[in-house]
């Protein structure tokens, strides 16, 4: 049975500015946020709760420096599943979630099925990861690996 579609909340300029401030630093205090927005702390707290309750804010996370963990090399790996293995996309995605090398992954439409962002100690680590964890999987038809020279994130929500 399909889940009903979520109603998309209407975001006004204050909501968008609140999201932008949290994107820059999700640990800001409510007082700091309300001061920056020019609204009462109670109003700010209410808006934040509404954004969380409606699913606009999914979670608060940290951004860990991979180099500090000894993983100074990043790669993007495109994965194409075998045509007869498309029904395994969900379980393959669950397997990916459990692999410590994976920073994030995307399920794609098009020629490739997944784009995986990995962090590794060195090129041998990447090679072994792709061979042992991806290419050896019977559902995988092929992979393509690209080294990342620089990675930057957008700073503001749309």
N, C-alpha and C positions, 0 to 999 in steps of 0.2 A: 504494500500500500504506500502510495506516495505521500510524503509530508506536505502539508499545505505551505504555499509560498509565504515568506515573511513579508509583511507590509513594510515598505521602505519609509522610514521616518523623514519628515521634512526638516532639513537642517537650515537654520538661519545663519546670519553672519557671525553671531556670538558663538554658536555651536562650532562653526568652522574654525574660528579663531582659537577656541578652547582646544580643539583637536590639534591645531598647529602647535600650540604651546606644549601640549602633552607629547607630541611627536618629537619635539626638540629635547624635552626632559620630562619623562613620565613620573619622576619622583618629586616634582614641584608640590608644594603644600597647597591646600585649598585657599589659604589666605593669599599666597603669592599669585595664584591663578586669578582669584577674584580682583586683586589689585590691578593686575595687568589688563583684565577685561573691563574694569570699571563697573563691576556689579557687586552686589552684596554677597558675602561668603555663603549664606544660606541658598541664594539663587544659584551660585556656582555649584554647590554641592548637589542641588536638585538636578541641574542640567547634566552633571557628570553621571549621576545615578541613572537618569533617563537614557543617556548614551550607552551605558553598560547594559541596562535592562532591555533596550531595543535591539541590541546586537551590533550597534555601530562600533563600539569598542569591544573587541573580542577578548583581549587579555593584555596584561602589562608584562613586558619581557626585558631582559638585559641583553646588551650587545657585547659579547666577550671577544677580546682580541685573540684570534687564533694563534698568532705568533707567541703570545704569552704561554700558550699551552704546548709550544713546540711544533706547531703546524703552520709553518711560514709559507707554504705553497698552496694555492687554490686552483681548482680546475672545474670546468663545466663538462659534464658527460651527458651526451644525448643517448637515449636508449630507445631502441625499436623492438617491440615484442613480436613474436612470430604471429602470423595471421590467425592460426588456430588457438592462440593463447590469450586473446583479447579478454576472455572471461576471467583471467587471472589478474587484471589490472588492480583491483582493490587489494588483493592479498600481496601483490608485489609492492604496492605502495606501503602497506603495513610492515613488510620486511624492511623497506628503506628507512622507515621511522626508527628502527631499532639499531641502525648502524651508526656508530659514533663519528665516523668520518663525514657524514652527511650534515651539512649546515642547513640546507633546505632543498626541496624539490618541487617541480611543477608537473602537473599532468597536462599534456598537450593534445591539441587536435592538429592533424597534418601528418607528415611523413614520420616524425618521431612521436613516441608516446610519453616519454618523460625527459625532463631536463633536470639534472642533478648537480647541485653545487656542493663540492667536497673540499675539505681542508686536509692537508697531509704534511708529513715531515719533509718529504723529498719526492723526486720523480719515481724512485723505486717503490715508494709507498703507494703512489697513485697507480702505477702499473700493476702491482700486486692486488690492490683493491679492485680494479677493473677486471682483472683476470679471475680472481678468486670469488668475488662477491657478485659480479654482474655477468660477465661472459660465460661463466660456468653454469648459470641458471638456465635450465631447459626452456624456459619461457622466452628468453632473450634471443632475438635474431641478430642483433648487431649493436655496437656502441661506437661513438665517436667522441674523443676527448680533446678538449681545448684548454690550454693553460691560461690562467687569469693573470695578467700583469698588474692590473689595478682594479679595485672594486670600490665603488662609491654608491651611497644610498641617496635617494631623493630626501629632501629635508621637510617637505610640506605635504599634507594630504591635499587631494584635489578639491 
